[in-house]
Amino acid sequence: MKAVMFEKFQEAPRLVTAKDPAPQPDGVVLKVAATGVCRSDWHGWMGHDDDIDLPHVPGHELAGIVEAVGKDVTNWKVGDKVTVPFICGCGSCSECHAGQQQVCLHQEQPGFTHWGSFAEYVGIHQADLNLVALPDSMDFATAASLGCRFATSFRAVIDQGRVSAGQWVAIHGCGGVGLSAVMIAAAAGANVIGVDLDPAKLSLARELGAVAAIDGREADVPGAIRDITRGGAHVSLDALGHPVTMTNSILCLRPRGKHVQVGLMLGEHAAPAIPMPRIVGQEIQLLGSHGMQAHRYGAMLDMVSSGKLNPARLVGDRIALADAPQALMDMDKFQSVGATVITRF
């Protein structure tokens, strides 16, 4: 198969010919139809993830067709149109038994713990637990964006933030995760404020339902949010993963508000200073959010089918696999409006 591979961290990946995967007894092999290029992939390429063994094929936001099925798989057959959460549960640990596969104690992640989807084929383990059937009406590029950015935002807003109608919700960073969160929070009836440095992304945030947009270069972003909300946001998400956006997210909250950390903070930002006096004095809640279980996709897909959510609007550039190395290396320099998706192999 054709695949994008890097043999050393921070060195340019290459398009290579690699051995096709074979399905594990409990797994499947998917023919990749689309896969997103995500900032998490950039973190992996930089060497920020201890799970990666070299040489490595990145890619974790994927959708495709079942190509081969392991002997123990009962729920899937060749030809099924599917996607998969970027965190795959083991099915045996206490968290999986509790339905919390997103924090599985023995989780696997395509593109991190094993080769991923910047390739023509990818292997997925525990298929009966982790695969998600896709509607025939959904195109593969849109489906690929569900596995990380959109599903992650859905859990962050709905399950962790527990956003409800009438609340004020601030979204710091309007990339793929942030814009997804804007759309989802607005669909839940919240008053959403988007924060970013890019006017084009702020404009799209407004189109997706934000009632206000703030340039992140303002001297006092938290103060601006507290003024708009007359006291502070009820829920605020750091959708980027940076000490500045994290701090702004915490400081913009009203008493007993919820900060949800969605953006990864790795490398030099792995241990940021946290404004603990405010957290204690105002009883601020700090919540992490990491992916979403396969069994929760139904609620999200129902909102897509009903027209309340339209993730297709968040698909940006569609590129070829040969363009993926440069797109991956550029993820921390510039992100286009919407998610960049590999659709040509």
Salt bridges, closest charged atoms under 4 A:
GLU7 OE2 - ARG14 NH2 3.01
ASP41 OD1 - HIS60 ND1 2.76
GLU61 OE1 - ARG149 NH2 2.40
ASP72 OD1 - LYS71 NZ 3.17
ASP80 OD1 - LYS77 NZ 2.94
GLU108 OE1 - HIS114 NE2 3.90
GLU108 OE1 - HIS125 ND1 3.58
ASP139 OD2 - ARG318 NH1 3.82
ASP159 OD2 - ARG155 NH1 3.73
ASP159 OD1 - ARG296 NH2 2.74
GLU207 OE1 - ARG313 NH2 3.01
ASP215 OD2 - ARG217 NH2 2.90
GLU283 OE1 - ARG256 NH1 2.33
ASP330 OD1 - LYS333 NZ 3.92
ASP332 OD1 - ARG39 NH2 2.80
